[in-house]
C-alpha cells in the first residue's frame, strides 16, 4: 500500500495499475502530449499543451485549460475559466481521467477536538498586515461570451489567466483569487510604511498585464480588442484562513480588500483605466510626476456611506510615470 501523507498528488489509472503523480517541487505543473510538460500523457485526444495546475501560496489548487482542442473537464463539467480543485475531484483530459488528491490537515488520533472547535481554530488564524490589493478585470467580458464560440473563449481566457499569474508571481506577489473574468493579487509591505519603489513595482506589474492583454487581442479572432481595468488600494487587512473544517481558504479580508474591488468598478465611471485608493496615492505624494499623471475624483462607492476620494489614470499615463521615474534613477 502506498502512503503519500499530506503531499498533494494526482492518480492516473492505467492498465498496469495506478500511477501516482506528486505535486511537489513547483507551484505550477502542465499536462499534455508534448515532452516539455511536467506530466506527459500519450493520449491522441490530448493537446500538446493541454492544461495547467497552479498552487497558490495559500495552498489552493486551480486547474486552467490552455485552449485545448477537446477541452478539460472537472467532474464532467467543462473548464472555461480557472476552477478551484477539491479533494477527490475527477479531471478529464481527452480520454484520460485523473483523480486529484489534496489530503486534509491531519489531527492527532487521540484528539478530542470537535468539528466546531476545529472550525474555530481555522477561522481565528489571522494576522493584521499592511498590504496593497490589486483587482484586475477584463472589460465587457459578458459581451465576449455572447459573441465568441466556446472553444475560442476557453483558449483566450485560459491563456490570459496563465500569463496573468506568471506576471504577478514575477513581480513578487501571487494570485489570491481567480474570479470569473478577474484576478485579485496582494503585495505585502513592512509594518508601517510603503516606499515609492514598492508602489512603482506594482504599477509595473499592472502595466505588464495591460500589454499582455493587448497582445492577446492580436492572437484570437475577437469581436473587439481586449481591455482591462485595475483598482489598487493600500491599507491594513486581516490575512489568514477564512474557511472552516477541512477546507481552509487563506486570503485577505477587510475594508482594504473590499475597496479595491469597488475602485476597479469605478474606473468605468471616471473614464480611466486605473483607480487608486487615497492611501495608495498618499505613498506617491512626494513624486511630482505622480501628481501630473493621476487626476483626483470624488466618487460614491457601493456600500460606502460617504463619497470617497480616488485618483485615476490611463495606462498611457501610468507608463509615462514608470518611464520618468526609471530615467530619474539613472542620473
Beta strands, then each sheet from edge to edge (+ up, - down):
strand 1: 9-14
strand 2: 17-22
strand 3: 28-32
strand 4: 39-40
strand 5: 51-55
strand 6: 61-65
strand 7: 72-74
strand 8: 77-78
strand 9: 83-84
strand 10: 90-93
strand 11: 96-101
strand 12: 126-138
strand 13: 174-179
strand 14: 182-188
strand 15: 228-241
strand 16: 250-253
strand 17: 274-277
strand 18: 295-299
strand 19: 308-313
sheet 1: 2+ 1- 11+ 10- 7+ 8-
sheet 2: 4+ 3+ 5- 6+ 9-
sheet 3: 13+ 14- 12+ 15- 16+
sheet 4: 13+ 14- 12+ 15- 17- 19+ 18-
end
